[in-house]
Amino acid sequence: MRNNKSVVYWLLLGCVLLFVMVMVGGITRLTNSGLSMTDWHLVTDTFPPLTDEKWVDAFEEYKKFPEYQKINIHNDFTLSDYKFIYFWEWFHRFIGRIIGIVFIVPFIYFLIKKQLNSETIKKCFVLLLMGGFQGFLGWYMVKSGLIDNPDVSHFRLALHLTFAFITFAYTLWVALDIIYPERKPAVKSLQRIAQIALVVLIIQIIYGGFVAGLNAGLVHNHWPLMSDGQFFHESITIEQSTLLKSFTEGRSGVQFIHRTFAYVVVFMMMMLYFKSKKNRLNRIQKKGVKSLILIVFIQFALGVFTILFHVPLWLGLAHQLVAFVLLSAMVFTLHRLSK
């Protein structure tokens, strides 16, 4: 790391900005702000409307779309209300632009100064493609709520959210490769468990996106059982025509999977922890494994309280924030067990 501090700081700054962007995305979703900007331009909507006339024009354009015509027209929705939701969607997109600049400009500089080896250059090009694709997914998601249904597709939302997490994870992995350039034998038995745990965690993140997209956290606000003292609520089987659809498109079914799969996530972290006791790990590896146990229980508790309190904004954001922290710890631990 000594000779690549600037590259590491650059990549870690990217991680921080991705984290901020996902948090702002969470606020955008929880405040129903995501459909406030009805088009997308790379340059011309970099800043919000700067005059009263421009604001009125933007508001009139918003009125042409389903969210206003089917929902907000009945809620005494004013220009002031519109400015509030516009800000969060604009801010979310603005951070995306900042990330692009923060990545591309230093990348070109490091290329010119020959501070990147061939392996890191390849990884950075992958990151560049991932960033561009993430921007496309954002607009692809928004577009689904501008046609008939005044809400975005929960499948597209989950894809957009999960790919942001994956981009963050890969950026962190590239930074860790530079921070820890040494290559020691992997702890094979623990590495396999950690890999499975990472896959399990990503599946849980996908279902977190489903829950957010369907507002599934607003039903069955009880724990440990669902409503009416049922572990498997009867509404799950009648929401959709098939059980598969219930588990992917029904609010009760999606919440059931997300809340039940949380136990699988906890189980995998505990398995990794207890298996690690049988291996001789170094100090960094031990810290990584121990951090997973602490963070996963915090995340589990936040998930429970988020359900019990009907998804208040601060709890929903805290739950998403700690998911990011848990993924960071998982990537770090897997990296240290693998290399």
N, C-alpha and C positions, 0 to 999 in steps of 0.2 A: 504493500500500500504506500510505502514511503515515497516512491517515485511516481505514484499515480493519484495523489490526494485530490487534485483538481477534478479528475475524471470521476472518482468515487463521489465527491461532493455533488457533482453535476447529476449523476444517476440518483443519488439519494434525494436531491432536490426534486427530481422528477417524481419520485415516490411520494414525497410530501404533497406535491401539487395534485397528483392523482387522488391521494387521500382527501384533500380539500374538495376536489371536484365531485367525488362520490358523496361527501357529506352535503354539499350544496345540492346535488342531485336528489338526496334524500329529503331535504327541505322542500325542494321543488315539487316532489311527489306528494309529500304530506300536506302541502298547502294548495294542492291542485293547481299549480302554476304552469305545468308542462305544456299546455296547449295555448298559452297566451300569445306566442309568436307564431304566426300562421305561415311563414315562409322562411327560407334560409338563404342567406347570401354571405359569401366568405368575407367580403369587405364592407358592404354598405350598411350592415346592421351591427357593426362593431360597437357602436355606442347607441344608447337609447335615444328616442326622440328628444330634440333639444328645444323645441318650441311648443306652445300650446296647440298650434295648428297641426303639427306633426303628431302630437298625442291623439288629437281628435281623429285624424286620419287612420292611425293605427287601431284605435278603438272601433271605428266604423268597420274596418276590415275584419276585426275579431268577431263582430256581430254577425258576419256572414256564415259562421261555422257552427257545428252542432253543439259545442259546449255552451255557447251563449244562448242559442235558439231553443235548446231543450232543458237547460238547467238555470243558468244565471239570469235569463230574462224574467224569471219568476222570483228572483231574490233581491229586487231593488239594487241591482248591480250597477255601480256608478263608475265614472272615469277614475276616481280615486282608488276604488277597489281594483280596477284594471291595472293601474300603475303598480300596485303592490305585487300582483301575480306576474306582471311583465318583468319586474326587476329580478325575481328569482330565476326565471328562465333565461333572461339576458345574461345574468351573472354566471350561470352555469355554462353557457356557451362562451362567454368571455374568458373564463378560466381555461376552457379547451384551447382557445387561440393562444393564450399565454403559454400553455404547455407546449404547443407547437413551436413557438418562437424559442422558448427555453431549451428545447431539444435540438432544433435544427441549427441555430446559430453556433452554440458551443461545439456541436458535432463537426461542423465544417472547420472550425478553428482547430480542433484536436486533430483532424485529418491533415490539415496544412502543416501543423507542428509535429506530425508523426508521433503523437502520444498514444495512439491506439494500435495494438497489434492486430494481425489479420483476423484472429478469432473474435476479438471484441468488435471489430468493424462489422463482421457478419452478424453478430448479435444485435448491434445497433441498427442495422438495416431491417432486421426482423422487428425491432421495436418501432421503427419508423412506419412500417407497414401496419403494425398493430394499432398505432395511434390513428392513422388515416382510416382504417376500417372501423375503429371505435366511433369516429365522427360520423361515418356513414350510418352505423347502427343507431346513433342518436336520432338522426333525421328519419330513418326508416321506422323507428318507434313512434315518433311524434306524428308522422304521416298517417298512421293507423287510426288516430283519434280525430282526424280532420275530414272524414268522409261521411259516415252515418252515425256511428256510435261515438258519443262524446267522452270517450275514454280510450287510452292507448291499449293495444293488445298486451295482455300480461305475458304472453310468450316473448314478444319483442322486448318488453321491459326487462324480463329476466335475462334475455340474451345480452342486452346492453349493459346491465348491471354486472353480470357474471364475467363478461369479457373485460370490463374495467378492472375487476379483481384479478383476473388472470394477467392482464397487462402490468398491473402493479407487482404481482408476484414475480413475473419474469424480469422486470426491471430490477427488483431487489436481488434476484438470483445473479444477474449479471454483475451487480455491484459487489456481491459477496465473493464472486469468482476473483475479483481484483483485490479485495481486502484480504482474502485468504488464498494466495497463489500456490501454497504448498499442496501437494497431492499425497495423502496418506491412505492406506487401505481402508475401504468402507467397512462399517459395522453391518455386515450383510443382513443378519436376522432383524435388527432394528430398522435398517433401511427399508426393508420390505413392508414392515408394519407402518412406518412413517409414510411411505408412498400410498398405501391403502387409506391411511387416515386423511391424507391430503385429498384423495378422490372423494371420500365420504364428506369431507368439509365442503368441497366444491358443489356436490349434489345438494347439500343443505343450503348453500348460498343460492343455488338455482331456485329452490323452493321458497327461499326468502323473497326472491323476486316475484314468484307466483303469488305469494301472500300479499305483497305490496300492490301488485297489479290488480288483484281482485278485491282488495280491501278485506281480505279474509280474516284479518285480526280483529274485525269488529263483530264477529259472531263467536258464540261459544266461549264467553269470557269467564271461564272457570278453569280451575286446575286443582288436583291432577286429572280429574275426569272432565269430559266435555259437559255440555248442558244436560240437565235432567239426570245427573249422576251416571251418565253412560260413558264408557271408555271409547266405544265405537258408535258415534251418534247415528240414529236411524236416518237422519236427513242425508247422510252421505250416499246412501243407496238409491235415494229418490231424486236427487238433484239432477242427475244426468242419465242418459239412456244406458250407459255401461259403466262398470266400475272404473275402467281405465279413464273414461272421460271425467268421472267424479273426482279421481285423484289428480287430474291435470287441469280441469276447467271448473269444477265445483268449489265453492268457497269452503264448505264443510270438509270436503275430501282433501283439499289442498292444505287446510289448516291441520287436519289430522296427520297427514304425512310429515309436515314441518315440525309439529310438536312431538311426534313420536320418534322421528329420525334424530331429534336432538339427543335422545338417549344413546343412539348408536354412535354419535360424535363423541359423547362423554366416555362411552365404553372404549372406543379406539384410543383416546388419549390416556385413559387409565391403563389399558393394556400396554401401551408404549412405555409408560412410566414404570410399571412393575417388571416388565421384561428388561428394562434398562438396568434394574438392580442386579441382574445376573451377568452384566457385562462391565468391563473396566473402561469407563469413559473418562475423558479429560474434563477439566473444569468447565469449559465452554459448552461441551455437549450436555453435561449434567444440568447446567443452568437452562439450556434450551428446553430440555424435557420437563424440568420442574415448572418452567414458565407456562407450558401448555396446560398443565393441571390447574394452576391458579386461574388462568384466563378463561378456560373452558367452563369452569364453575361460575365465574362472574357472568359469562355470556348466557349460560343456562338460566341463572337467576333473573337476568334482565329480560330474557324471553318470557319467563313466567309472569313477571310484573307488567310487561307490556300488554300481555293478554288480559290480565286481571283488571287493569286500569283503562281498558278500551283504547289502547294505542295513542296516548298523549304525545305531542310532538317531541318533547324532550326525551321521553323514554324510547320512542321509535328511533331517534337519532343516536342515542346512547347504544342501543342494540346494534345498529349498523356500524357504529364506530368500533365497538369491541370486536365485531366480526372481522374488521380490518386488522385489528391488533392480533387476533387469534390467527388469521392467515399469515401475518408477518412472522409470528413465532413459529408457525408450522413450517414455513419456507426456510427460515433460519435453521431450525432443528434438522430438517431433512438435508439441507446443504452440509451441515457439520457432520451428519452421520454418513453422508455419501462421499465426501471428499476430505 
